[in-house]
Amino acid sequence: MENNSYKAFAVSKDGTRHLIEAETILIQLGEEDIEIALTPPHPVFQGKLTLTTGSAIQGREHETGSGTQLIIEPGAANVLHITPKKL
């Protein structure tokens, strides 16, 4: 089976890259999490960065409630600001 995982790095203050070996990266913003998939969840998403929040995060599929959505704001031609917001 072909490995279609994306490479991810932690970058030190001096610019040194350190490879992160993981299937996903979880970032906490306040009380919510954003999960970044390092392996596309489906072949049609190959080459695309997939972010999930709320009940779409692995292990949280059975959560109930009003849910969480991602608010996306453009910052510049090459910048996006993403905020998880509970409904």
Phi and psi restraints in degrees (range 20) as a CNS / XPLOR table:
assign (resid 1 and name C) (resid 2 and name N)
       (resid 2 and name CA) (resid 2 and name C) 1.0 -75.5 20.0 2
assign (resid 2 and name N) (resid 2 and name CA)
       (resid 2 and name C) (resid 3 and name N) 1.0 139.2 20.0 2
assign (resid 2 and name C) (resid 3 and name N)
       (resid 3 and name CA) (resid 3 and name C) 1.0 -88.8 20.0 2
assign (resid 3 and name N) (resid 3 and name CA)
       (resid 3 and name C) (resid 4 and name N) 1.0 110.2 20.0 2
assign (resid 3 and name C) (resid 4 and name N)
       (resid 4 and name CA) (resid 4 and name C) 1.0 -104.3 20.0 2
assign (resid 4 and name N) (resid 4 and name CA)
       (resid 4 and name C) (resid 5 and name N) 1.0 18.1 20.0 2
assign (resid 4 and name C) (resid 5 and name N)
       (resid 5 and name CA) (resid 5 and name C) 1.0 -70.1 20.0 2
assign (resid 5 and name N) (resid 5 and name CA)
       (resid 5 and name C) (resid 6 and name N) 1.0 145.5 20.0 2
assign (resid 5 and name C) (resid 6 and name N)
       (resid 6 and name CA) (resid 6 and name C) 1.0 -84.2 20.0 2
assign (resid 6 and name N) (resid 6 and name CA)
       (resid 6 and name C) (resid 7 and name N) 1.0 149.0 20.0 2
assign (resid 6 and name C) (resid 7 and name N)
       (resid 7 and name CA) (resid 7 and name C) 1.0 -83.8 20.0 2
assign (resid 7 and name N) (resid 7 and name CA)
       (resid 7 and name C) (resid 8 and name N) 1.0 140.2 20.0 2
assign (resid 7 and name C) (resid 8 and name N)
       (resid 8 and name CA) (resid 8 and name C) 1.0 -130.5 20.0 2
assign (resid 8 and name N) (resid 8 and name CA)
       (resid 8 and name C) (resid 9 and name N) 1.0 146.6 20.0 2
assign (resid 8 and name C) (resid 9 and name N)
       (resid 9 and name CA) (resid 9 and name C) 1.0 -133.9 20.0 2
assign (resid 9 and name N) (resid 9 and name CA)
       (resid 9 and name C) (resid 10 and name N) 1.0 145.1 20.0 2
assign (resid 9 and name C) (resid 10 and name N)
       (resid 10 and name CA) (resid 10 and name C) 1.0 -91.8 20.0 2
assign (resid 10 and name N) (resid 10 and name CA)
       (resid 10 and name C) (resid 11 and name N) 1.0 134.5 20.0 2
assign (resid 10 and name C) (resid 11 and name N)
       (resid 11 and name CA) (resid 11 and name C) 1.0 -112.9 20.0 2
assign (resid 11 and name N) (resid 11 and name CA)
       (resid 11 and name C) (resid 12 and name N) 1.0 121.6 20.0 2
assign (resid 11 and name C) (resid 12 and name N)
       (resid 12 and name CA) (resid 12 and name C) 1.0 -71.8 20.0 2
assign (resid 12 and name N) (resid 12 and name CA)
       (resid 12 and name C) (resid 13 and name N) 1.0 165.7 20.0 2
assign (resid 12 and name C) (resid 13 and name N)
       (resid 13 and name CA) (resid 13 and name C) 1.0 -56.2 20.0 2
assign (resid 13 and name N) (resid 13 and name CA)
       (resid 13 and name C) (resid 14 and name N) 1.0 -31.2 20.0 2
assign (resid 13 and name C) (resid 14 and name N)
       (resid 14 and name CA) (resid 14 and name C) 1.0 -84.0 20.0 2
assign (resid 14 and name N) (resid 14 and name CA)
       (resid 14 and name C) (resid 15 and name N) 1.0 2.9 20.0 2
assign (resid 14 and name C) (resid 15 and name N)
       (resid 15 and name CA) (resid 15 and name C) 1.0 92.4 20.0 2
assign (resid 15 and name N) (resid 15 and name CA)
       (resid 15 and name C) (resid 16 and name N) 1.0 -1.7 20.0 2
assign (resid 15 and name C) (resid 16 and name N)
       (resid 16 and name CA) (resid 16 and name C) 1.0 -68.7 20.0 2
assign (resid 16 and name N) (resid 16 and name CA)
       (resid 16 and name C) (resid 17 and name N) 1.0 132.5 20.0 2
assign (resid 16 and name C) (resid 17 and name N)
       (resid 17 and name CA) (resid 17 and name C) 1.0 -94.0 20.0 2
assign (resid 17 and name N) (resid 17 and name CA)
       (resid 17 and name C) (resid 18 and name N) 1.0 138.3 20.0 2
assign (resid 17 and name C) (resid 18 and name N)
       (resid 18 and name CA) (resid 18 and name C) 1.0 -125.7 20.0 2
assign (resid 18 and name N) (resid 18 and name CA)
       (resid 18 and name C) (resid 19 and name N) 1.0 115.3 20.0 2
assign (resid 18 and name C) (resid 19 and name N)
       (resid 19 and name CA) (resid 19 and name C) 1.0 -59.3 20.0 2
assign (resid 19 and name N) (resid 19 and name CA)
       (resid 19 and name C) (resid 20 and name N) 1.0 133.9 20.0 2
assign (resid 19 and name C) (resid 20 and name N)
       (resid 20 and name CA) (resid 20 and name C) 1.0 -103.6 20.0 2
assign (resid 20 and name N) (resid 20 and name CA)
       (resid 20 and name C) (resid 21 and name N) 1.0 120.3 20.0 2
assign (resid 20 and name C) (resid 21 and name N)
       (resid 21 and name CA) (resid 21 and name C) 1.0 -97.6 20.0 2
assign (resid 21 and name N) (resid 21 and name CA)
       (resid 21 and name C) (resid 22 and name N) 1.0 100.9 20.0 2
assign (resid 21 and name C) (resid 22 and name N)
       (resid 22 and name CA) (resid 22 and name C) 1.0 -156.3 20.0 2
assign (resid 22 and name N) (resid 22 and name CA)
       (resid 22 and name C) (resid 23 and name N) 1.0 158.9 20.0 2
assign (resid 22 and name C) (resid 23 and name N)
       (resid 23 and name CA) (resid 23 and name C) 1.0 -85.1 20.0 2
assign (resid 23 and name N) (resid 23 and name CA)
       (resid 23 and name C) (resid 24 and name N) 1.0 -35.6 20.0 2
assign (resid 23 and name C) (resid 24 and name N)
       (resid 24 and name CA) (resid 24 and name C) 1.0 -140.4 20.0 2
assign (resid 24 and name N) (resid 24 and name CA)
       (resid 24 and name C) (resid 25 and name N) 1.0 161.3 20.0 2
assign (resid 24 and name C) (resid 25 and name N)
       (resid 25 and name CA) (resid 25 and name C) 1.0 -119.6 20.0 2
assign (resid 25 and name N) (resid 25 and name CA)
       (resid 25 and name C) (resid 26 and name N) 1.0 133.3 20.0 2
assign (resid 25 and name C) (resid 26 and name N)
       (resid 26 and name CA) (resid 26 and name C) 1.0 -112.2 20.0 2
assign (resid 26 and name N) (resid 26 and name CA)
       (resid 26 and name C) (resid 27 and name N) 1.0 125.3 20.0 2
assign (resid 26 and name C) (resid 27 and name N)
       (resid 27 and name CA) (resid 27 and name C) 1.0 -115.4 20.0 2
assign (resid 27 and name N) (resid 27 and name CA)
       (resid 27 and name C) (resid 28 and name N) 1.0 127.5 20.0 2
assign (resid 27 and name C) (resid 28 and name N)
       (resid 28 and name CA) (resid 28 and name C) 1.0 -93.7 20.0 2
assign (resid 28 and name N) (resid 28 and name CA)
       (resid 28 and name C) (resid 29 and name N) 1.0 126.8 20.0 2
assign (resid 28 and name C) (resid 29 and name N)
       (resid 29 and name CA) (resid 29 and name C) 1.0 -123.5 20.0 2
assign (resid 29 and name N) (resid 29 and name CA)
       (resid 29 and name C) (resid 30 and name N) 1.0 104.6 20.0 2
assign (resid 29 and name C) (resid 30 and name N)
       (resid 30 and name CA) (resid 30 and name C) 1.0 62.6 20.0 2
assign (resid 30 and name N) (resid 30 and name CA)
       (resid 30 and name C) (resid 31 and name N) 1.0 -124.7 20.0 2
assign (resid 30 and name C) (resid 31 and name N)
       (resid 31 and name CA) (resid 31 and name C) 1.0 -92.7 20.0 2
assign (resid 31 and name N) (resid 31 and name CA)
       (resid 31 and name C) (resid 32 and name N) 1.0 -3.1 20.0 2
assign (resid 31 and name C) (resid 32 and name N)
       (resid 32 and name CA) (resid 32 and name C) 1.0 -112.3 20.0 2
assign (resid 32 and name N) (resid 32 and name CA)
       (resid 32 and name C) (resid 33 and name N) 1.0 159.5 20.0 2
assign (resid 32 and name C) (resid 33 and name N)
       (resid 33 and name CA) (resid 33 and name C) 1.0 -116.1 20.0 2
assign (resid 33 and name N) (resid 33 and name CA)
       (resid 33 and name C) (resid 34 and name N) 1.0 150.9 20.0 2
assign (resid 33 and name C) (resid 34 and name N)
       (resid 34 and name CA) (resid 34 and name C) 1.0 -122.3 20.0 2
assign (resid 34 and name N) (resid 34 and name CA)
       (resid 34 and name C) (resid 35 and name N) 1.0 127.0 20.0 2
assign (resid 34 and name C) (resid 35 and name N)
       (resid 35 and name CA) (resid 35 and name C) 1.0 -103.6 20.0 2
assign (resid 35 and name N) (resid 35 and name CA)
       (resid 35 and name C) (resid 36 and name N) 1.0 132.2 20.0 2
assign (resid 35 and name C) (resid 36 and name N)
       (resid 36 and name CA) (resid 36 and name C) 1.0 -110.8 20.0 2
assign (resid 36 and name N) (resid 36 and name CA)
       (resid 36 and name C) (resid 37 and name N) 1.0 118.1 20.0 2
assign (resid 36 and name C) (resid 37 and name N)
       (resid 37 and name CA) (resid 37 and name C) 1.0 -80.0 20.0 2
assign (resid 37 and name N) (resid 37 and name CA)
       (resid 37 and name C) (resid 38 and name N) 1.0 126.1 20.0 2
assign (resid 37 and name C) (resid 38 and name N)
       (resid 38 and name CA) (resid 38 and name C) 1.0 -93.5 20.0 2
assign (resid 38 and name N) (resid 38 and name CA)
       (resid 38 and name C) (resid 39 and name N) 1.0 -6.8 20.0 2
assign (resid 38 and name C) (resid 39 and name N)
       (resid 39 and name CA) (resid 39 and name C) 1.0 -123.7 20.0 2
assign (resid 39 and name N) (resid 39 and name CA)
       (resid 39 and name C) (resid 40 and name N) 1.0 123.9 20.0 2
assign (resid 39 and name C) (resid 40 and name N)
       (resid 40 and name CA) (resid 40 and name C) 1.0 -54.8 20.0 2
assign (resid 40 and name N) (resid 40 and name CA)
       (resid 40 and name C) (resid 41 and name N) 1.0 135.8 20.0 2
assign (resid 40 and name C) (resid 41 and name N)
       (resid 41 and name CA) (resid 41 and name C) 1.0 -68.8 20.0 2
assign (resid 41 and name N) (resid 41 and name CA)
       (resid 41 and name C) (resid 42 and name N) 1.0 -16.4 20.0 2
assign (resid 41 and name C) (resid 42 and name N)
       (resid 42 and name CA) (resid 42 and name C) 1.0 -156.2 20.0 2
assign (resid 42 and name N) (resid 42 and name CA)
       (resid 42 and name C) (resid 43 and name N) 1.0 146.4 20.0 2
assign (resid 42 and name C) (resid 43 and name N)
       (resid 43 and name CA) (resid 43 and name C) 1.0 -54.2 20.0 2
assign (resid 43 and name N) (resid 43 and name CA)
       (resid 43 and name C) (resid 44 and name N) 1.0 -29.2 20.0 2
assign (resid 43 and name C) (resid 44 and name N)
       (resid 44 and name CA) (resid 44 and name C) 1.0 -68.3 20.0 2
assign (resid 44 and name N) (resid 44 and name CA)
       (resid 44 and name C) (resid 45 and name N) 1.0 -15.3 20.0 2
assign (resid 44 and name C) (resid 45 and name N)
       (resid 45 and name CA) (resid 45 and name C) 1.0 -97.1 20.0 2
assign (resid 45 and name N) (resid 45 and name CA)
       (resid 45 and name C) (resid 46 and name N) 1.0 5.4 20.0 2
assign (resid 45 and name C) (resid 46 and name N)
       (resid 46 and name CA) (resid 46 and name C) 1.0 -56.6 20.0 2
assign (resid 46 and name N) (resid 46 and name CA)
       (resid 46 and name C) (resid 47 and name N) 1.0 132.5 20.0 2
assign (resid 46 and name C) (resid 47 and name N)
       (resid 47 and name CA) (resid 47 and name C) 1.0 87.4 20.0 2
assign (resid 47 and name N) (resid 47 and name CA)
       (resid 47 and name C) (resid 48 and name N) 1.0 0.9 20.0 2
assign (resid 47 and name C) (resid 48 and name N)
       (resid 48 and name CA) (resid 48 and name C) 1.0 -118.7 20.0 2
assign (resid 48 and name N) (resid 48 and name CA)
       (resid 48 and name C) (resid 49 and name N) 1.0 144.1 20.0 2
assign (resid 48 and name C) (resid 49 and name N)
       (resid 49 and name CA) (resid 49 and name C) 1.0 -86.9 20.0 2
assign (resid 49 and name N) (resid 49 and name CA)
       (resid 49 and name C) (resid 50 and name N) 1.0 124.1 20.0 2
assign (resid 49 and name C) (resid 50 and name N)
       (resid 50 and name CA) (resid 50 and name C) 1.0 -107.0 20.0 2
assign (resid 50 and name N) (resid 50 and name CA)
       (resid 50 and name C) (resid 51 and name N) 1.0 121.5 20.0 2
assign (resid 50 and name C) (resid 51 and name N)
       (resid 51 and name CA) (resid 51 and name C) 1.0 -114.7 20.0 2
assign (resid 51 and name N) (resid 51 and name CA)
       (resid 51 and name C) (resid 52 and name N) 1.0 139.3 20.0 2
assign (resid 51 and name C) (resid 52 and name N)
       (resid 52 and name CA) (resid 52 and name C) 1.0 -133.3 20.0 2
assign (resid 52 and name N) (resid 52 and name CA)
       (resid 52 and name C) (resid 53 and name N) 1.0 160.3 20.0 2
assign (resid 52 and name C) (resid 53 and name N)
       (resid 53 and name CA) (resid 53 and name C) 1.0 -147.9 20.0 2
assign (resid 53 and name N) (resid 53 and name CA)
       (resid 53 and name C) (resid 54 and name N) 1.0 169.6 20.0 2
assign (resid 53 and name C) (resid 54 and name N)
       (resid 54 and name CA) (resid 54 and name C) 1.0 59.8 20.0 2
assign (resid 54 and name N) (resid 54 and name CA)
       (resid 54 and name C) (resid 55 and name N) 1.0 -136.9 20.0 2
assign (resid 54 and name C) (resid 55 and name N)
       (resid 55 and name CA) (resid 55 and name C) 1.0 -71.5 20.0 2
assign (resid 55 and name N) (resid 55 and name CA)
       (resid 55 and name C) (resid 56 and name N) 1.0 -6.8 20.0 2
assign (resid 55 and name C) (resid 56 and name N)
       (resid 56 and name CA) (resid 56 and name C) 1.0 -81.9 20.0 2
assign (resid 56 and name N) (resid 56 and name CA)
       (resid 56 and name C) (resid 57 and name N) 1.0 -10.0 20.0 2
assign (resid 56 and name C) (resid 57 and name N)
       (resid 57 and name CA) (resid 57 and name C) 1.0 -76.1 20.0 2
assign (resid 57 and name N) (resid 57 and name CA)
       (resid 57 and name C) (resid 58 and name N) 1.0 140.1 20.0 2
assign (resid 57 and name C) (resid 58 and name N)
       (resid 58 and name CA) (resid 58 and name C) 1.0 -53.2 20.0 2
assign (resid 58 and name N) (resid 58 and name CA)
       (resid 58 and name C) (resid 59 and name N) 1.0 131.3 20.0 2
assign (resid 58 and name C) (resid 59 and name N)
       (resid 59 and name CA) (resid 59 and name C) 1.0 87.9 20.0 2
assign (resid 59 and name N) (resid 59 and name CA)
       (resid 59 and name C) (resid 60 and name N) 1.0 -6.8 20.0 2
assign (resid 59 and name C) (resid 60 and name N)
       (resid 60 and name CA) (resid 60 and name C) 1.0 -117.5 20.0 2
assign (resid 60 and name N) (resid 60 and name CA)
       (resid 60 and name C) (resid 61 and name N) 1.0 16.9 20.0 2
assign (resid 60 and name C) (resid 61 and name N)
       (resid 61 and name CA) (resid 61 and name C) 1.0 -59.9 20.0 2
assign (resid 61 and name N) (resid 61 and name CA)
       (resid 61 and name C) (resid 62 and name N) 1.0 -26.7 20.0 2
assign (resid 61 and name C) (resid 62 and name N)
       (resid 62 and name CA) (resid 62 and name C) 1.0 -95.9 20.0 2
assign (resid 62 and name N) (resid 62 and name CA)
       (resid 62 and name C) (resid 63 and name N) 1.0 8.1 20.0 2
assign (resid 62 and name C) (resid 63 and name N)
       (resid 63 and name CA) (resid 63 and name C) 1.0 -67.3 20.0 2
assign (resid 63 and name N) (resid 63 and name CA)
       (resid 63 and name C) (resid 64 and name N) 1.0 144.2 20.0 2
assign (resid 63 and name C) (resid 64 and name N)
       (resid 64 and name CA) (resid 64 and name C) 1.0 -118.4 20.0 2
assign (resid 64 and name N) (resid 64 and name CA)
       (resid 64 and name C) (resid 65 and name N) 1.0 172.9 20.0 2
assign (resid 64 and name C) (resid 65 and name N)
       (resid 65 and name CA) (resid 65 and name C) 1.0 125.3 20.0 2
assign (resid 65 and name N) (resid 65 and name CA)
       (resid 65 and name C) (resid 66 and name N) 1.0 -171.6 20.0 2
assign (resid 65 and name C) (resid 66 and name N)
       (resid 66 and name CA) (resid 66 and name C) 1.0 -73.5 20.0 2
assign (resid 66 and name N) (resid 66 and name CA)
       (resid 66 and name C) (resid 67 and name N) 1.0 -17.2 20.0 2
assign (resid 66 and name C) (resid 67 and name N)
       (resid 67 and name CA) (resid 67 and name C) 1.0 95.1 20.0 2
assign (resid 67 and name N) (resid 67 and name CA)
       (resid 67 and name C) (resid 68 and name N) 1.0 178.0 20.0 2
assign (resid 67 and name C) (resid 68 and name N)
       (resid 68 and name CA) (resid 68 and name C) 1.0 -134.5 20.0 2
assign (resid 68 and name N) (resid 68 and name CA)
       (resid 68 and name C) (resid 69 and name N) 1.0 141.9 20.0 2
assign (resid 68 and name C) (resid 69 and name N)
       (resid 69 and name CA) (resid 69 and name C) 1.0 -125.8 20.0 2
assign (resid 69 and name N) (resid 69 and name CA)
       (resid 69 and name C) (resid 70 and name N) 1.0 159.2 20.0 2
assign (resid 69 and name C) (resid 70 and name N)
       (resid 70 and name CA) (resid 70 and name C) 1.0 -94.9 20.0 2
assign (resid 70 and name N) (resid 70 and name CA)
       (resid 70 and name C) (resid 71 and name N) 1.0 124.3 20.0 2
assign (resid 70 and name C) (resid 71 and name N)
       (resid 71 and name CA) (resid 71 and name C) 1.0 -95.9 20.0 2
assign (resid 71 and name N) (resid 71 and name CA)
       (resid 71 and name C) (resid 72 and name N) 1.0 123.1 20.0 2
assign (resid 71 and name C) (resid 72 and name N)
       (resid 72 and name CA) (resid 72 and name C) 1.0 -115.4 20.0 2
assign (resid 72 and name N) (resid 72 and name CA)
       (resid 72 and name C) (resid 73 and name N) 1.0 124.0 20.0 2
assign (resid 72 and name C) (resid 73 and name N)
       (resid 73 and name CA) (resid 73 and name C) 1.0 -123.4 20.0 2
assign (resid 73 and name N) (resid 73 and name CA)
       (resid 73 and name C) (resid 74 and name N) 1.0 129.9 20.0 2
assign (resid 73 and name C) (resid 74 and name N)
       (resid 74 and name CA) (resid 74 and name C) 1.0 -71.9 20.0 2
assign (resid 74 and name N) (resid 74 and name CA)
       (resid 74 and name C) (resid 75 and name N) 1.0 139.0 20.0 2
assign (resid 74 and name C) (resid 75 and name N)
       (resid 75 and name CA) (resid 75 and name C) 1.0 -106.3 20.0 2
assign (resid 75 and name N) (resid 75 and name CA)
       (resid 75 and name C) (resid 76 and name N) 1.0 -33.8 20.0 2
assign (resid 75 and name C) (resid 76 and name N)
       (resid 76 and name CA) (resid 76 and name C) 1.0 -167.0 20.0 2
assign (resid 76 and name N) (resid 76 and name CA)
       (resid 76 and name C) (resid 77 and name N) 1.0 -176.8 20.0 2
assign (resid 76 and name C) (resid 77 and name N)
       (resid 77 and name CA) (resid 77 and name C) 1.0 -61.1 20.0 2
assign (resid 77 and name N) (resid 77 and name CA)
       (resid 77 and name C) (resid 78 and name N) 1.0 -25.8 20.0 2
assign (resid 77 and name C) (resid 78 and name N)
       (resid 78 and name CA) (resid 78 and name C) 1.0 -124.5 20.0 2
assign (resid 78 and name N) (resid 78 and name CA)
       (resid 78 and name C) (resid 79 and name N) 1.0 26.8 20.0 2
assign (resid 78 and name C) (resid 79 and name N)
       (resid 79 and name CA) (resid 79 and name C) 1.0 -138.2 20.0 2
assign (resid 79 and name N) (resid 79 and name CA)
       (resid 79 and name C) (resid 80 and name N) 1.0 133.4 20.0 2
assign (resid 79 and name C) (resid 80 and name N)
       (resid 80 and name CA) (resid 80 and name C) 1.0 -124.3 20.0 2
assign (resid 80 and name N) (resid 80 and name CA)
       (resid 80 and name C) (resid 81 and name N) 1.0 140.4 20.0 2
assign (resid 80 and name C) (resid 81 and name N)
       (resid 81 and name CA) (resid 81 and name C) 1.0 -107.8 20.0 2
assign (resid 81 and name N) (resid 81 and name CA)
       (resid 81 and name C) (resid 82 and name N) 1.0 124.8 20.0 2
assign (resid 81 and name C) (resid 82 and name N)
       (resid 82 and name CA) (resid 82 and name C) 1.0 -121.6 20.0 2
assign (resid 82 and name N) (resid 82 and name CA)
       (resid 82 and name C) (resid 83 and name N) 1.0 128.4 20.0 2
assign (resid 82 and name C) (resid 83 and name N)
       (resid 83 and name CA) (resid 83 and name C) 1.0 -127.4 20.0 2
assign (resid 83 and name N) (resid 83 and name CA)
       (resid 83 and name C) (resid 84 and name N) 1.0 125.7 20.0 2
assign (resid 83 and name C) (resid 84 and name N)
       (resid 84 and name CA) (resid 84 and name C) 1.0 -78.9 20.0 2
assign (resid 84 and name N) (resid 84 and name CA)
       (resid 84 and name C) (resid 85 and name N) 1.0 132.7 20.0 2
assign (resid 84 and name C) (resid 85 and name N)
       (resid 85 and name CA) (resid 85 and name C) 1.0 -132.2 20.0 2
assign (resid 85 and name N) (resid 85 and name CA)
       (resid 85 and name C) (resid 86 and name N) 1.0 123.5 20.0 2
assign (resid 85 and name C) (resid 86 and name N)
       (resid 86 and name CA) (resid 86 and name C) 1.0 -72.4 20.0 2
assign (resid 86 and name N) (resid 86 and name CA)
       (resid 86 and name C) (resid 87 and name N) 1.0 140.0 20.0 2
